[in-house]
Amino acid sequence: MSASPATPDWEILLSPFQSLLSPTGFRYFRAFVLTFAHLDGRLWVTQVLLTHWLGRHFTHVYRFLESPAWTTEALARQVVQMWLPRCLQAGGRLFVAVDETVVAKRGPAFEGIGTHYDPMNRQHPRRLSRGHCWVCLAVLGAQGIGHWVALWVACALYVPRSACQKGQAFATQWDLAGQLVAALPSLAPTQGVAVGDGA
């Protein structure tokens, strides 16, 4: 993917995040968003480097990702604040969707890895996959009659009891889903409705 200037629409969309990052951090954040938004398939940090938007050694990118100067939680809260007013339905109702997604992984060095039921894995007789299981939360926005768009806002890693480290508290997928819903900023008066498949 070659580097190209962002359109004015993108600059307006990203401007609310500028106060949450340093000027250098915002430049990195902007490069990640623009790169990932224009790619299909798997998203890798390497692809951000290949755009040449940053023009820095790759170690600078990893230092940005590890920096305590910004948090994914603060960025997620900003996303939610932008989307919630546009997703409120009649009567102040807000619909959110909860779902789990299994990401297959190979190798022994992944923390929190386990074997999970994965309905997408049709190659396994019991539909099982080894990897990470993410509990995801999306705000639902209506686009016309009977057409909804899921706007992803947060996720939590489900760690099986057998994979918990010493001193790590076990949490079920339902526990994690409840925590994600409870962490949503409140808009009064709002009635929250959480939906899930097979739940």
C-alpha positions as a Markdown table, in Angstrom:
| # | Residue | x | y | z |
|---|---|---|---|---|
| 1 | Met | 0.0 | 0.0 | 0.0 |
| 2 | Ser | 1.5 | 3.3 | -1.0 |
| 3 | Ala | 1.2 | 6.4 | 1.1 |
| 4 | Ser | -1.3 | 9.0 | 0.1 |
| 5 | Pro | -2.7 | 12.1 | 1.9 |
| 6 | Ala | -5.8 | 11.7 | 4.0 |
| 7 | Thr | -9.0 | 13.2 | 2.8 |
| 8 | Pro | -10.6 | 16.1 | 4.8 |
| 9 | Asp | -13.3 | 13.6 | 6.0 |
| 10 | Trp | -10.6 | 11.5 | 7.6 |
| 11 | Glu | -9.0 | 14.5 | 9.3 |
| 12 | Ile | -12.3 | 15.5 | 10.8 |
| 13 | Leu | -13.0 | 11.9 | 12.0 |
| 14 | Leu | -9.6 | 11.6 | 13.7 |
| 15 | Ser | -9.4 | 15.1 | 15.2 |
| 16 | Pro | -11.3 | 14.1 | 18.5 |
| 17 | Phe | -8.4 | 11.7 | 19.3 |
| 18 | Gln | -5.7 | 14.3 | 19.1 |
| 19 | Ser | -6.0 | 15.5 | 22.7 |
| 20 | Leu | -5.5 | 11.9 | 23.9 |
| 21 | Leu | -2.0 | 11.5 | 22.4 |
| 22 | Ser | 1.2 | 13.5 | 22.1 |
| 23 | Pro | 1.8 | 15.1 | 18.7 |
| 24 | Thr | 4.2 | 12.2 | 17.8 |
| 25 | Gly | 1.8 | 9.6 | 19.2 |
| 26 | Phe | -1.1 | 11.1 | 17.2 |
| 27 | Arg | 1.0 | 10.7 | 14.1 |
| 28 | Tyr | 1.5 | 7.0 | 14.8 |
| 29 | Phe | -2.1 | 6.5 | 15.7 |
| 30 | Arg | -3.2 | 8.3 | 12.5 |
| 31 | Ala | -0.9 | 6.1 | 10.4 |
| 32 | Phe | -2.4 | 2.9 | 12.0 |
| 33 | Val | -6.0 | 4.0 | 11.4 |
| 34 | Leu | -5.5 | 5.1 | 7.8 |
| 35 | Thr | -3.5 | 1.9 | 6.9 |
| 36 | Phe | -5.9 | -0.6 | 8.5 |
| 37 | Ala | -9.0 | 1.2 | 7.2 |
| 38 | His | -7.8 | 0.7 | 3.6 |
| 39 | Leu | -6.7 | -2.9 | 3.8 |
| 40 | Asp | -8.5 | -6.2 | 3.3 |
| 41 | Gly | -7.6 | -9.4 | 5.1 |
| 42 | Arg | -5.2 | -9.7 | 8.0 |
| 43 | Leu | -3.8 | -6.5 | 9.5 |
| 44 | Trp | -0.2 | -6.4 | 10.5 |
| 45 | Val | 2.1 | -3.7 | 12.0 |
| 46 | Thr | 4.4 | -4.4 | 9.1 |
| 47 | Gln | 1.8 | -3.0 | 6.7 |
| 48 | Val | 1.9 | 0.3 | 8.6 |
| 49 | Leu | 5.6 | 0.5 | 8.2 |
| 50 | Leu | 5.4 | -0.3 | 4.5 |
| 51 | Thr | 3.2 | 2.8 | 3.8 |
| 52 | His | 6.1 | 5.1 | 4.6 |
| 53 | Trp | 3.8 | 7.5 | 6.4 |
| 54 | Leu | 6.0 | 7.4 | 9.4 |
| 55 | Gly | 9.5 | 7.4 | 7.9 |
| 56 | Arg | 11.0 | 6.1 | 11.1 |
| 57 | His | 12.9 | 2.9 | 12.1 |
| 58 | Phe | 10.5 | 0.1 | 13.0 |
| 59 | Thr | 11.6 | 0.1 | 16.6 |
| 60 | His | 9.9 | 3.6 | 17.0 |
| 61 | Val | 6.6 | 2.0 | 16.1 |
| 62 | Tyr | 6.9 | -0.7 | 18.7 |
| 63 | Arg | 7.9 | 1.8 | 21.4 |
| 64 | Phe | 4.8 | 3.8 | 20.6 |
| 65 | Leu | 2.6 | 0.7 | 21.0 |
| 66 | Glu | 4.2 | -0.1 | 24.4 |
| 67 | Ser | 4.2 | 3.5 | 25.6 |
| 68 | Pro | 2.3 | 4.2 | 28.9 |
| 69 | Ala | 1.5 | 7.7 | 27.7 |
| 70 | Trp | -1.7 | 6.6 | 26.0 |
| 71 | Thr | -4.2 | 3.8 | 26.7 |
| 72 | Thr | -6.5 | 1.8 | 24.4 |
| 73 | Glu | -9.2 | 2.4 | 27.0 |
| 74 | Ala | -9.2 | 6.1 | 26.6 |
| 75 | Leu | -9.3 | 5.8 | 22.8 |
| 76 | Ala | -12.2 | 3.3 | 23.1 |
| 77 | Arg | -14.1 | 5.7 | 25.3 |
| 78 | Gln | -13.7 | 8.4 | 22.7 |
| 79 | Val | -15.0 | 6.1 | 20.0 |
| 80 | Val | -18.0 | 5.3 | 22.1 |
| 81 | Gln | -18.7 | 9.0 | 22.9 |
| 82 | Met | -18.7 | 9.7 | 19.2 |
| 83 | Trp | -21.1 | 6.8 | 18.3 |
| 84 | Leu | -23.6 | 6.7 | 21.2 |
| 85 | Pro | -25.6 | 9.8 | 20.3 |
| 86 | Arg | -26.0 | 8.5 | 16.7 |
| 87 | Cys | -27.1 | 5.1 | 17.8 |
| 88 | Leu | -29.8 | 6.0 | 20.3 |
| 89 | Gln | -33.2 | 4.7 | 19.2 |
| 90 | Ala | -36.7 | 6.0 | 20.0 |
| 91 | Gly | -37.4 | 6.1 | 23.7 |
| 92 | Gly | -33.7 | 6.5 | 24.5 |
| 93 | Arg | -32.9 | 2.8 | 23.8 |
| 94 | Leu | -29.4 | 1.7 | 23.0 |
| 95 | Phe | -28.8 | -1.7 | 21.4 |
| 96 | Val | -25.4 | -3.4 | 21.9 |
| 97 | Ala | -24.3 | -6.8 | 20.5 |
| 98 | Val | -22.0 | -9.2 | 22.4 |
| 99 | Asp | -20.2 | -12.0 | 20.6 |
| 100 | Glu | -17.1 | -14.1 | 20.9 |
| 101 | Thr | -14.5 | -14.6 | 18.2 |
| 102 | Val | -11.9 | -17.3 | 18.1 |
| 103 | Val | -8.5 | -16.4 | 16.5 |
| 104 | Ala | -6.5 | -19.6 | 15.8 |
| 105 | Lys | -2.9 | -19.5 | 17.0 |
| 106 | Arg | 0.1 | -21.8 | 16.7 |
| 107 | Gly | 3.0 | -22.2 | 19.0 |
| 108 | Pro | 3.6 | -22.5 | 22.7 |
| 109 | Ala | 4.5 | -18.9 | 23.5 |
| 110 | Phe | 1.1 | -17.2 | 23.4 |
| 111 | Glu | -0.3 | -16.2 | 26.8 |
| 112 | Gly | -3.9 | -17.1 | 27.5 |
| 113 | Ile | -4.2 | -19.6 | 24.7 |
| 114 | Gly | -6.7 | -22.4 | 24.9 |
| 115 | Thr | -9.0 | -24.7 | 23.0 |
| 116 | His | -12.4 | -23.2 | 22.2 |
| 117 | Tyr | -15.6 | -24.1 | 20.4 |
| 118 | Asp | -15.3 | -22.4 | 17.0 |
| 119 | Pro | -18.3 | -22.8 | 14.7 |
| 120 | Met | -16.3 | -21.4 | 11.8 |
| 121 | Asn | -13.8 | -24.3 | 12.0 |
| 122 | Arg | -15.5 | -26.9 | 9.8 |
| 123 | Gln | -12.3 | -28.9 | 9.4 |
| 124 | His | -12.5 | -30.1 | 13.0 |
| 125 | Pro | -15.2 | -32.8 | 13.8 |
| 126 | Arg | -16.2 | -31.0 | 17.0 |
| 127 | Arg | -15.7 | -27.5 | 15.6 |
| 128 | Leu | -12.7 | -26.8 | 18.0 |
| 129 | Ser | -9.8 | -24.4 | 17.5 |
| 130 | Arg | -6.7 | -23.7 | 19.5 |
| 131 | Gly | -6.0 | -20.0 | 20.0 |
| 132 | His | -7.4 | -16.9 | 21.6 |
| 133 | Cys | -11.1 | -16.2 | 22.3 |
| 134 | Trp | -12.1 | -12.6 | 22.3 |
| 135 | Val | -15.4 | -11.4 | 23.8 |
| 136 | Cys | -16.4 | -8.4 | 21.7 |
| 137 | Leu | -18.9 | -5.6 | 22.2 |
| 138 | Ala | -20.4 | -3.5 | 19.4 |
| 139 | Val | -22.9 | -0.7 | 19.5 |
| 140 | Leu | -25.8 | -1.2 | 16.9 |
| 141 | Gly | -26.8 | 1.6 | 14.7 |
| 142 | Ala | -29.9 | 1.5 | 12.5 |
| 143 | Gln | -29.5 | 2.3 | 8.8 |
| 144 | Gly | -33.0 | 2.1 | 7.4 |
| 145 | Ile | -35.8 | -0.4 | 8.2 |
| 146 | Gly | -34.4 | -3.8 | 9.2 |
| 147 | His | -30.8 | -2.9 | 8.5 |
| 148 | Trp | -28.3 | -2.5 | 11.3 |
| 149 | Val | -24.6 | -1.8 | 11.5 |
| 150 | Ala | -22.4 | -3.1 | 14.3 |
| 151 | Leu | -19.9 | -0.5 | 15.4 |
| 152 | Trp | -17.2 | -2.3 | 17.4 |
| 153 | Val | -16.1 | -0.6 | 20.6 |
| 154 | Ala | -14.4 | -3.0 | 23.0 |
| 155 | Cys | -13.1 | -6.5 | 23.6 |
| 156 | Ala | -11.7 | -8.7 | 26.4 |
| 157 | Leu | -9.6 | -11.8 | 26.2 |
| 158 | Tyr | -11.2 | -14.9 | 27.6 |
| 159 | Val | -8.6 | -17.0 | 29.3 |
| 160 | Pro | -9.7 | -20.6 | 30.1 |
| 161 | Arg | -9.4 | -21.7 | 33.7 |
| 162 | Ser | -6.6 | -24.2 | 32.7 |
| 163 | Ala | -4.6 | -21.4 | 31.1 |
| 164 | Cys | -4.9 | -18.8 | 34.0 |
| 165 | Gln | -1.5 | -17.9 | 35.5 |
| 166 | Lys | -0.8 | -18.1 | 39.2 |
| 167 | Gly | -2.9 | -15.4 | 41.0 |
| 168 | Gln | -5.0 | -14.6 | 37.9 |
| 169 | Ala | -8.7 | -14.6 | 38.6 |
| 170 | Phe | -10.8 | -16.7 | 36.2 |
| 171 | Ala | -13.7 | -14.9 | 34.4 |
| 172 | Thr | -16.3 | -16.6 | 32.3 |
| 173 | Gln | -17.3 | -15.2 | 28.9 |
| 174 | Trp | -20.5 | -13.9 | 30.5 |
| 175 | Asp | -18.5 | -12.1 | 33.2 |
| 176 | Leu | -16.4 | -10.4 | 30.6 |
| 177 | Ala | -19.4 | -9.5 | 28.5 |
| 178 | Gly | -21.0 | -7.9 | 31.6 |
| 179 | Gln | -17.9 | -5.9 | 32.3 |
| 180 | Leu | -17.8 | -4.6 | 28.8 |
| 181 | Val | -21.4 | -3.5 | 28.9 |
| 182 | Ala | -21.0 | -1.9 | 32.3 |
| 183 | Ala | -18.0 | 0.1 | 31.2 |
| 184 | Leu | -20.0 | 1.9 | 28.5 |
| 185 | Pro | -20.4 | 5.6 | 29.2 |
| 186 | Ser | -24.0 | 6.4 | 30.3 |
| 187 | Leu | -26.2 | 8.7 | 28.3 |
| 188 | Ala | -29.3 | 9.7 | 30.4 |
| 189 | Pro | -32.0 | 8.7 | 30.0 |
| 190 | Thr | -30.9 | 5.5 | 28.2 |
| 191 | Gln | -32.2 | 2.0 | 28.3 |
| 192 | Gly | -29.6 | -0.5 | 27.3 |
| 193 | Val | -30.5 | -3.7 | 25.4 |
| 194 | Ala | -27.8 | -6.3 | 25.0 |
| 195 | Val | -28.2 | -9.0 | 22.3 |
| 196 | Gly | -26.2 | -12.0 | 21.4 |
| 197 | Asp | -26.4 | -15.0 | 19.2 |
| 198 | Gly | -27.7 | -18.2 | 20.8 |
| 199 | Ala | -28.0 | -16.3 | 24.1 |
